[in-house]
Amino acid sequence: MPGSFVTRRQFTLGLVAAGGSLLVSRRAPAADFQLRQFHNQPPESPLHKRLLEMWSAVKAETNDRIDVQTFPENNHIAGGDPAALQMIVDGRLDFMTLNGGLIGAIVPAMNVQSIPFAFRDTAQVFAALDGDLGDYLRQEMSAKGIYAPPKGCFDNGFQQLTCQTRPIRTAADLEGLKVRTPDSPVYIELFKTLGATPVPINIDKLYESLKSGVVEAQTDPLTIIELFKLYEVQKYLSLTSHVWGGFNLIANLKMWQGLPADARSVIERNTVKFVKAQRADNQALNDSLRAKLTEQGMTFNQAETDTFRAKLGPFYARWKETAGQRAWSLLESHTGKLS
């Protein structure tokens, strides 16, 4: 996609990193591997903090051979997350983190991470993704040129619904409502099934789309509502916990295979360590935010989620076929039957 990304040379010569220092020039003493990590969260997010720490540890433990610069909010990538994902596959980007429903555009089995009302809690999520389901999804990504380390999914949390015009108490309240969703078929079809009008918008345009009234509502965890200051443009927060979302660490497979074996081991070991730390950070932040968001003017209500589930029978049948029998069976081995 010519013109849709910044070259490695442009990054290394000009871009100011989130920590405030210029990237090292190619003319300076260089690491054996100078690589880039993108993600779509703000610099103050638990994800950015732990990625910085992770890559710093990797650099130190590899004696400066591996130097991975981390860029928040998908800096300078036109087309946002979908474009960045294609850059991973093409080898124009080294590492990124991304929601499973978005990876599902290339790896259909990954859509199981975004199936509504599948997971009961994060303990159940992580048992699946750190175990047999995660192993299978990693195999499916590898077949498409994407490497994902074991136990390498950071936490985003369970999504809730916010709206400027009314609280969402039952599925009937979604009828005709313009809801911002990620640009992912599984999310778009979910809200169509529930009677809403989904409007796919990349997260970097989320705040402006709500402020301008292009959409009335959106779907995200409490941490995103706080970090992106959505309380400034949304009044009602309806607790639905309808979809769990994660930040899967992924890399270009050929690049990964070109790294020394000992360096790959260092990266995988530190991934497990810092994913665990970020999950704890994110859970603590989510647990603290109801009181804070209330102080910031948001009105909470508990939605009647049985009215949502009652409409999802055909949706589950469709996405079982899309994700594939093996992925769906592994999902249900952790969640129970979905119907």
Legacy VTK file of the C-alpha trace (Angstrom):
# vtk DataFile Version 3.0
C-alpha trace
ASCII
DATASET POLYDATA
POINTS 339 float
0.000 0.000 0.000
2.270 2.792 -1.278
2.118 5.990 0.725
0.329 4.390 3.654
3.312 3.939 5.939
6.555 5.501 7.040
9.766 3.745 6.040
12.238 2.344 8.541
14.705 5.087 7.563
12.123 7.811 8.199
11.442 6.313 11.619
15.060 5.977 12.620
16.038 9.449 11.400
13.122 11.554 12.503
10.379 10.250 14.777
10.329 11.268 18.439
9.520 8.290 20.657
6.890 8.467 23.382
9.571 8.671 26.057
10.771 11.941 24.555
14.089 10.913 22.954
14.937 10.703 19.279
15.379 7.292 17.749
18.944 6.236 17.110
20.211 7.170 13.657
21.441 4.471 11.318
24.817 6.285 11.452
25.096 5.683 15.208
26.391 2.383 16.627
23.579 0.034 15.786
22.135 -3.098 17.282
22.273 -6.229 15.200
18.481 -5.989 14.832
16.725 -2.601 14.958
13.008 -3.344 14.971
9.670 -1.585 15.511
6.674 -2.331 17.738
3.364 -0.561 17.101
0.171 -0.535 19.158
-3.023 1.545 19.158
-3.148 2.637 22.817
-2.106 5.986 24.365
1.348 6.413 25.949
-0.180 6.412 29.451
-1.801 2.989 28.987
-0.665 -0.112 30.923
0.070 -1.731 27.555
2.555 0.943 26.479
4.256 0.956 29.868
4.787 -2.793 29.912
5.894 -2.966 26.271
8.569 -0.357 26.974
9.747 -2.383 29.965
9.645 -5.637 28.020
11.738 -4.427 25.109
14.167 -2.700 27.467
14.681 -6.031 29.241
15.142 -7.813 25.905
17.752 -5.269 24.833
19.674 -5.654 28.077
19.515 -9.455 28.110
20.705 -9.709 24.490
23.625 -7.323 25.139
22.038 -4.674 22.882
21.760 -7.008 19.892
17.956 -6.650 19.761
16.656 -3.057 19.892
12.878 -2.729 19.510
11.414 0.784 19.500
7.797 1.043 20.678
5.327 3.471 19.116
1.888 4.136 20.676
-1.309 4.968 18.804
-0.033 3.389 15.544
1.961 6.504 14.675
1.964 7.504 11.021
0.121 4.499 9.605
-2.645 5.600 7.276
-5.484 3.107 7.495
-4.928 2.305 11.176
-5.031 -1.238 12.519
-6.075 -3.065 9.320
-3.222 -1.412 7.396
-0.742 -2.178 10.178
-1.815 -5.833 10.185
-1.153 -6.063 6.449
2.277 -4.521 7.045
3.025 -7.311 9.536
2.111 -9.934 6.956
4.110 -8.185 4.219
7.177 -7.713 6.407
7.049 -3.903 6.451
6.432 -3.906 10.216
8.081 -6.129 12.809
5.802 -6.315 15.887
2.362 -5.042 16.843
-0.477 -5.837 19.242
-3.997 -6.304 17.937
-7.506 -7.466 18.830
-8.334 -11.016 17.729
-11.426 -9.896 15.831
-9.245 -7.674 13.651
-6.677 -10.416 13.055
-9.677 -12.510 12.022
-9.740 -10.671 8.692
-6.651 -12.702 7.732
-6.852 -15.628 10.178
-10.551 -16.622 10.493
-10.022 -18.798 13.580
-8.960 -15.701 15.543
-12.572 -14.516 15.550
-13.267 -16.878 18.447
-11.603 -14.346 20.748
-14.421 -11.899 19.941
-17.474 -14.142 20.238
-20.054 -12.350 22.436
-20.981 -13.761 25.848
-18.546 -16.655 25.393
-16.221 -16.048 28.326
-17.422 -15.721 31.904
-14.377 -13.906 33.311
-10.719 -13.185 32.575
-9.559 -16.320 34.398
-11.524 -18.374 31.879
-10.147 -16.270 29.000
-6.534 -16.758 30.011
-6.928 -20.476 30.693
-8.065 -20.855 27.080
-5.592 -18.501 25.421
-2.597 -19.659 27.464
-3.563 -23.264 26.768
-4.856 -25.401 23.915
-6.985 -22.746 22.214
-4.073 -20.312 22.152
-1.744 -22.993 20.771
-4.156 -23.687 17.928
-4.618 -19.999 17.116
-0.851 -19.553 16.986
-0.634 -22.384 14.443
-3.324 -20.760 12.321
-1.512 -17.410 12.398
1.778 -19.042 11.462
0.157 -20.473 8.336
-0.586 -16.877 7.277
2.928 -15.555 7.894
2.293 -14.241 11.424
4.240 -15.286 14.513
2.631 -15.073 17.966
4.612 -16.035 21.092
3.130 -18.474 23.619
1.057 -16.811 26.367
1.497 -13.529 24.506
-1.949 -11.942 24.689
-2.163 -8.768 26.771
-5.506 -7.838 28.350
-7.921 -5.162 27.182
-10.902 -6.343 29.224
-14.620 -6.916 28.768
-16.404 -4.400 26.611
-19.279 -2.264 27.830
-21.609 0.046 25.907
-21.593 3.827 26.159
-24.108 6.191 24.589
-24.721 9.909 24.533
-28.489 9.818 24.011
-29.857 7.022 26.231
-28.938 4.133 28.516
-28.939 0.637 27.014
-31.028 -1.514 29.334
-32.217 -4.208 26.913
-31.508 -5.240 23.342
-34.544 -3.197 22.275
-32.651 -0.030 23.216
-30.140 -0.783 20.460
-32.725 -0.635 17.672
-31.513 1.835 15.051
-28.726 3.155 17.299
-25.547 4.210 15.467
-22.762 2.314 17.253
-19.068 2.734 16.518
-17.380 -0.669 16.169
-13.903 -1.819 15.175
-13.578 -2.445 11.445
-14.094 -6.168 11.911
-16.888 -8.323 10.445
-17.534 -10.157 13.720
-18.286 -6.865 15.531
-20.247 -5.405 12.639
-22.461 -8.488 12.324
-22.984 -8.644 16.089
-24.512 -5.184 16.254
-26.557 -5.719 13.101
-27.956 -8.876 14.706
-28.846 -6.857 17.811
-30.733 -4.304 15.698
-28.198 -1.455 15.833
-26.552 0.366 12.942
-22.834 -0.429 13.254
-20.390 2.166 11.941
-16.824 0.780 11.654
-14.309 3.460 12.671
-10.664 2.988 13.634
-9.833 3.770 17.244
-7.752 6.829 16.349
-10.961 8.468 15.099
-13.127 7.245 17.982
-13.289 10.416 20.089
-13.984 12.710 17.133
-16.689 10.441 15.736
-18.523 10.605 19.068
-17.981 14.316 19.557
-19.271 15.175 16.082
-22.318 12.909 16.385
-21.326 10.653 13.500
-22.158 7.883 15.966
-24.161 7.958 19.202
-22.642 4.989 20.985
-19.572 2.764 21.120
-18.269 -0.518 22.539
-15.086 -0.708 24.648
-13.755 -1.692 28.094
-13.695 0.818 30.946
-9.955 1.379 30.492
-10.475 2.628 26.921
-13.352 4.868 28.025
-11.009 6.471 30.560
-7.784 6.572 28.529
-9.481 8.071 25.456
-11.522 10.499 27.614
-14.817 9.252 26.204
-16.576 10.524 29.348
-16.308 13.970 27.729
-18.546 12.911 24.823
-20.668 10.070 26.298
-23.231 10.279 29.106
-24.485 6.736 29.735
-22.407 3.646 30.489
-24.291 0.367 30.320
-22.593 -2.660 31.851
-22.929 -5.555 29.424
-19.527 -7.335 29.381
-20.609 -8.561 25.967
-17.188 -9.221 24.374
-13.731 -9.766 25.821
-10.881 -8.060 23.980
-7.143 -8.609 24.059
-3.955 -7.228 22.576
-2.290 -10.159 20.813
1.441 -9.663 20.364
2.224 -10.640 16.770
5.226 -10.382 14.468
6.224 -10.956 10.878
7.077 -14.662 10.715
10.082 -14.368 8.386
11.606 -11.627 10.509
11.087 -13.775 13.595
12.711 -16.793 11.977
15.702 -14.617 11.082
16.440 -13.769 14.710
19.052 -15.841 16.581
17.545 -18.715 18.572
18.815 -17.387 21.894
17.282 -13.958 21.177
13.943 -15.550 20.349
14.044 -17.340 23.700
14.728 -14.074 25.516
11.777 -12.405 23.780
9.410 -15.278 24.529
10.417 -15.440 28.184
10.001 -11.699 28.676
6.695 -11.739 26.819
5.261 -14.143 29.398
6.627 -12.010 32.248
5.323 -8.664 31.024
1.995 -9.977 29.726
1.332 -11.229 33.250
2.243 -7.830 34.698
0.074 -5.934 32.209
-2.905 -8.184 32.847
-2.674 -7.373 36.552
-2.310 -3.652 35.786
-5.307 -3.659 33.496
-7.521 -5.592 35.907
-6.689 -3.213 38.740
-7.421 -0.216 36.513
-10.746 -1.637 35.304
-11.760 -2.426 38.896
-11.106 1.170 39.973
-12.817 3.016 37.167
-16.526 2.867 37.968
-16.164 5.391 40.775
-13.850 7.605 38.731
-16.052 7.627 35.631
-19.085 8.409 37.795
-17.221 11.421 39.187
-16.472 12.438 35.601
-20.208 12.582 34.875
-21.108 9.178 33.491
-24.325 7.422 34.560
-24.049 3.639 35.022
-26.700 0.970 34.629
-26.673 -2.828 34.531
-28.069 -4.110 31.230
-30.355 -7.138 30.944
-27.959 -9.234 28.894
-30.354 -12.169 28.528
-32.229 -10.027 26.006
-28.998 -9.787 23.962
-28.219 -13.492 24.114
-31.735 -14.415 23.017
-31.044 -12.923 19.567
-27.678 -14.587 18.910
-28.532 -18.141 17.813
-28.032 -17.512 14.065
-24.976 -15.373 14.838
-23.264 -18.245 16.679
-24.038 -20.668 13.832
-22.549 -18.275 11.281
-19.337 -17.644 13.220
-18.848 -21.293 14.090
-18.664 -21.917 10.356
-16.345 -18.952 9.775
-13.924 -19.702 12.622
-13.864 -23.416 11.862
-14.910 -26.508 13.773
-11.581 -27.008 15.550
-11.378 -23.445 16.900
-15.027 -23.512 17.968
-14.698 -26.881 19.710
-11.671 -25.671 21.645
-13.540 -22.491 22.594
-16.562 -24.448 23.856
-14.325 -26.830 25.803
-13.585 -23.815 28.026
-16.869 -21.893 27.872
-19.513 -24.577 27.489
-21.923 -24.794 24.567
-22.837 -21.529 22.864
-26.334 -21.322 21.433
LINES 1 340
339 0 1 2 3 4 5 6 7 8 9 10 11 12 13 14 15 16 17 18 19 20 21 22 23 24 25 26 27 28 29 30 31 32 33 34 35 36 37 38 39 40 41 42 43 44 45 46 47 48 49 50 51 52 53 54 55 56 57 58 59 60 61 62 63 64 65 66 67 68 69 70 71 72 73 74 75 76 77 78 79 80 81 82 83 84 85 86 87 88 89 90 91 92 93 94 95 96 97 98 99 100 101 102 103 104 105 106 107 108 109 110 111 112 113 114 115 116 117 118 119 120 121 122 123 124 125 126 127 128 129 130 131 132 133 134 135 136 137 138 139 140 141 142 143 144 145 146 147 148 149 150 151 152 153 154 155 156 157 158 159 160 161 162 163 164 165 166 167 168 169 170 171 172 173 174 175 176 177 178 179 180 181 182 183 184 185 186 187 188 189 190 191 192 193 194 195 196 197 198 199 200 201 202 203 204 205 206 207 208 209 210 211 212 213 214 215 216 217 218 219 220 221 222 223 224 225 226 227 228 229 230 231 232 233 234 235 236 237 238 239 240 241 242 243 244 245 246 247 248 249 250 251 252 253 254 255 256 257 258 259 260 261 262 263 264 265 266 267 268 269 270 271 272 273 274 275 276 277 278 279 280 281 282 283 284 285 286 287 288 289 290 291 292 293 294 295 296 297 298 299 300 301 302 303 304 305 306 307 308 309 310 311 312 313 314 315 316 317 318 319 320 321 322 323 324 325 326 327 328 329 330 331 332 333 334 335 336 337 338
